[in-house]
Amino acid sequence: MESIREIYKIGHGPSSSHTMGPRFAAERFIKRVRDVIKFTHRSGGIKQFEVTLYGSLAATGRGHLTDVALTDILKPVAPTRIVWRPDKFLPFHPNGMNFKAYGDHDNLIDDWTVYSVGGGDLAEEGKPSYKPQLYKMSTIDEILHWCENTGKTYWEYVDECEGAGIWDYLATVWQAMVASIKRGLDEEGVLPGPLGVRRKAASYYIHAQGYNESVRSRGLTYAYALAVSEENAAGHLIVTAPTCGSCGVMPAVLYHLYNSKNFSTRRILRALATAGLFGNVVKTNASISGAEVGCQGEVGVACAMASAAATQLFGGSPAQIEYAAEMGLEHHLGLTCDPMCGMVQIPCIERNAYAAARALDANLYSSFSDGTHRVSFDKVVRVMKQTGKDLPSLYKETSEGGLAVL
């Protein structure tokens, strides 16, 4: 498996697959074209870009600011034309895009097809990933067995595979998560777009203060998740965990526990490592792309990650941590990705808050057990992958079904 750095990416929302991925692709294409020009000794430079968006990218790209992400990178170099093809799905992945660069006399300099496969990652059909594979084990069953044999836990496996440098990276991730919560709690007003969605985080935070400890705890968790998700919807800086659309779950759970239970920063970073490991297993063996498997791969995986993180913080055994994560994912199976107007607002923001609360419940439920249960996390991952394949495309980020057509 790759580094968990691929699960936690710091960047601008509102969508890791529709905004972050295309932005990264545009940056790579510019470098690629300049290399072609340099190698072939062409004169005149780049005169125009043309980007064709296919399938899900085209169907909900305007709502996800895909065109803005592309033109922000490409237009400073040359005029850019965006072509929308929601009617055509390329066979490799629903989020396909084709880049063309033209020089003098409309001569084609370069032509590149690439796919945004979730979490800000890019892939090319027929070309394997060249990212270093740091983890020999790629299932939780294997890693849990290793934990039981060595007496160690998940974050220690991360440490062994990633090396000491991962902790500085996770510290940066944690700082970015906290910053997005604090910004979101300070903001008010209406989010961009035609839906007229008002920010709620500040209101939830204030209302939570007036309740008893139990209700206040839940209200604050909601507020923190809303704060990050609203920042994402506004196109501001967040951390994928594992995606932009599900970026509010992990920060909400960890920040709430950090404040209410006085956990040290070191323990929070270890919880982030464990959560990243569970997210990495799903990404490796199934998908975290809403366009490929629906929202179960985004909010469902985020809930599983946060469930594992919370259970570790409260001293759960490796088996209890695995059980909590399994529940977090299992009870989101079949969740559709059906954003209204193609925007990461309704139902996405609310789902983040609800999933954060579910993660805390999964932690509590697993803590009453010894970690023994019938259905393993890896089995749920396999079921999620098959469920995603079985979901009709209109329920996978195309805004053609479900809540999106209300």
N, C-alpha and C positions, 0 to 999 in steps of 0.2 A: 504493500500500500504506500501511497504518497505521504508526504508530511501533512500534519494537521494544520499547517499554515494555509493549506488549500481550502480548509473548512472556514477559517477565520480570515476574511479579507476585509481590509479597511477601504471604503470607497463611498461613492455617492449613489443614493437610491434613485428611483424607487424599486428597481428590479435587477437582481443579479444576472438573470438570463437575458432580459430585454434592454437593460441600460448599461450595466457594468461590462458584460461580455462584448456587446457591439463596440463600446468605447475602446476596450483592449484590442479588439480586432482591427479597428481603424488605425490605431497606433502601430500595430504590427504591419498592416498593409502599406502604410507610408514608408516605413523602413525597408520593406520588401521591394517596393517600386524604386526607391532611391538606389538600392543595391543593383537592381536590373539596369538602371540608367548608367550607373558607374561602370558596371561590367561590360555593357554593350557600347559604351562611349557615345550614347545618344546626346544630341544637342536639343536645346529648346525647353527641356524640363517637362513637368506635368501641367497639362492645360485643363483637364477636367476629370472628375471622379463620377462614377455611376455605381450606386449600390442598390441591388435588388433584394428585397426582403420577402421571404417565403413563409407560408403556413402561419404558425402561431405568432411569429415575429411581426408579420404583416397585419394579422387580424387584430392584435391589441397593441401594436407598436406605438401608435400615437398617444394612447393613454399611459403607456409606460415611458414616454419621452425617448423612444429609440432613435427617432430622427434627430432630436436635439443632441443626444449623445454622439451620434455620428458626425453631424455637421460641426459641432464644437471642435472636433479633432481635424476633420478634413478640410473645411472651408478656409481656414487660414492658409492652407497650402494651395488649393485650387477650387474653382466653383464645383459644387456637388449637387447631383441629381439623385433623389430617392425614388425608387420604383416599388410599388406595393403590390404583392401577389398573394393575397390571403387564400386564393382558390387553389394554389399549388403547394403541395407538401413534398419536399425532397425526401427520398427513401431513408436516408441515414438518421435524421432527427427532425422533429417538427420546427426547430428554430434554425432554419437555414438562411444564409445570406451569401450573395455573390458580389465581389468587388471588381470593378474594372477601372483602369487608369488609362487616359488617352493623352497623347502628345500632340505635336503639330500635325495639321491636316487630318485630324481625327484618327491617327494611327494608334492602334492598341499597344500599350506598353506592357501591361500585365493583367491577368485575369485569375481571380482566386475565389474558391468556394470554401466556406468555413461554417462551423456550427457552434452556437452558444448552448452548451449542454447543461447549464445550471451552476449556481454558485460562482458565476463569473468566469468559468472555465470554457476553453475553446477546444474543438476537435476537428480533425480533417478525416474524411472517409478514407479508409484504407491505410491510414498512417497511425502507428502506435504512439502513445504518449512518451515523450522523452524525459519526463520528470523523474527524478530519482525515486526508486522504490525503497523506502527506509524500513518498512515493516515486513518481516518474513511471514508473520501470521496475519490472516485477513478475515477471520471470523471471531466472534465473541466466544464461541464454544472453545476454540483453541486457546484464546487468551485467558479465559476463565480457568481452564485446566492448568495453564502455566502459573496463574496466581495461586491456585490451590497447592501446587507442587512446590513452589518457591516460598510461599508465605508472603509474597509481595502483592501489590494491588495494581490497578490499571495505570495510574499516573506514573508508577515506577517503570512500567513497560514503555510508556511514552518517553521517559527520561533515558532509558537504555537505547532506544531506537533513534531518537532525535538528537541526543546530546545536550550539553548544558545550554547551548544557545537558544533553545526553545523557550526558556524561562524569560529571557529579555523580550522575546517576541510576544509572549502571552501577557507580559506586563504592559506592553504597548496596547495590545488588544483590550485589556481590562480598562486602561485609562480612556481609550476611545469609547468604550461602552458606557462608562460612567459619565463622560462628557455629553454623550447623546441623551442620556436621561436628564441631566441637569438642564441642558438647552431646551429639551422638550417640555419640561415642567414650567419653564419661564415663558413659553410661547403661547399665544392665544390667537383667535381669529379663525379664518376659513382656509382650508387647504386648497392648493391649486386645482383647477379643473372644473368641469360643469356640474359636478354632483353637489356642490355647496356644503361639503362636510366640515363641520366645525371641530376644532381641536377640543379634546375633552380632558387631557391629562391633568392640567392645572386644577380643573374643577373637581376631578376625582380625588386628587391629592388633598385638597382643602376639605372636602366632605369626609374623607377618611379620618381626619383628626377628631371629629365629633363623636366617634363610636367607641364602644368598648374594645378591649385589646384584640379579641378574636376577629371582629368585623373590620377593625382598623387594619389589621394585618392583611386581610384579603383586599381591602380597598387600596392600600398602598401598592400591593403587587399589581393590581389592575393599572394604577396610575403610572407606574414605571414602564410597564409594557406599552401602554398607550403613548407615553412620551417618546419612546424610541421609534415605534411604528409610525407615528405622525411625523417625526423628523425624516424618516425614510420616504414617506409619501410626498413630502415637500422637496425631495431631491437633495437632502442634506447628508452630511457625513455620518455613516453608521458602520457596523461590522456585520458581515454575513455570518449567520450562525444557525443553519448552514447557508441560508440565502438571504437576500434583502427582504423578501416578502415575509420571512419568519424571524426577522432580526430582533424583535422585541421580547421574545420568550426568555432566552438565556440571561440577558442583562437584568430583566425584571426579577427573576428568581434569585440570582446571585447578589444583586444590589440590596434586595430586601433582607436576605439572610446576613449579609455583611453588616448592615446597619442594626438589625434587630437582635442578632445573636453574637455580635462582636467577633466574628471570625476574622482571623488575620489575613492579610493580603496574600501571604504565602499559601495558605490553605485554599483561598479563592483560585489562585493560579493552578493549583493541583486539580481542583474541581473542573476548571476549564480544560485541562489536559485530558482528563477522563471523558468529559463530554465530547471533546474533539475526536477522541478515539472511536466512540460509538457512532458519531456522525460519519467518520471516515469509512467505517465498515459498511454503512448503508450506501454511501457514495460508490464504493468499490463493487459491491455485490448487487446493487439495484440502481437507484437514481434519486437525486435530490431536485430534479427538474419538474416544476409544475406542468410544463408543456408535455412532459413524457409520462408522468405517473399521477398527476393531479396534486392537490394540496397536501395529501398524506405524505408526500415526499418533502414538503417544506415545513409546514406547521407541525405535522406529525413527527417528523424527525427532530425538529427543534424541541418538542415536548419530551421526546425520549432522551435527548441530550441533557435537558434541564433536570429531568427526573433522576438521571444518573448522577449529575453534579450535586444535587441536593442530598441524595442518599449518602454519597461519600462524605459530604460535609458533616452529616449527623452521625458519622461513624459506622455506616453500614458495611457489612461484609461484601466481598466481591460478588457473591451469589445474590445478596439483597440488591446491590446496585444493578446487576443484570436484570433482576425481576422488575425493578422500578422502570428501567428503560424499556423493557418489553411491554409493560402496561401503557407507557406513554405513547408508544407507536401502535400497539394493537388497537387501542380504542380511538384511533384516528383512521383506521383502515377504510378505504373507500371514499375518503373526503375529497370532494371535487374542487377543481380550481375554476371558479366561475365569477371573476371580478366584473362588477358593473362598469360599463364604459371602458373596459380594459385597464382600469386604474387600480393601483394597489391601495385601495381605501375600503370599499364595501365588497365583501365581508372581511377583508384581510386584517384590518387594524383590530377589530373586535376579536377575531380569532386568536390573535397573539395574546391578548389579555386573558382570554378564557383558557388557552393552552398553558399559560404560566401557572394559573391556579390549579389546573389538572396535574401539572408536574409536582406541585407540592403535595397534592393528594396521593399521587403514585408513590412518593417518598414515604408518606405516612403509612399507606397500606402495606408496602413492602417491609417496613420496620416492624410490623406486627407478626411477620412470618420469619421462617428460618431461611428464606430464599428458594425453597423447593417449590417447583411448579411444573405443569405439564408441557406448556408451549414455550420454547426457547426464543430468545431475541432473534437468532439467526433464522428460525423458521418463520417468524413474522416478517422479516425482511424479504424472504422469498415470496411469501404470500402478497406482500405489498407490491413487489415487482410484477407479479402476475395480475393482480387487481388493476394495476396501472395500465397494463396492456389491454385488459378487458374493458376498461372505461372508454366509452365513445369519445371521439375527439372533441365534440362540442362541450364536454365537461373538463377539458384540459387546456385552459388558458386561451381559448379562442373567443370568449364572450358571446358564444352562440347558444348557450343553454343554461339551465339552472337559474340561479339568482341573477345572472347577467342579463336575462331577458325580461325581468320584472318591470 
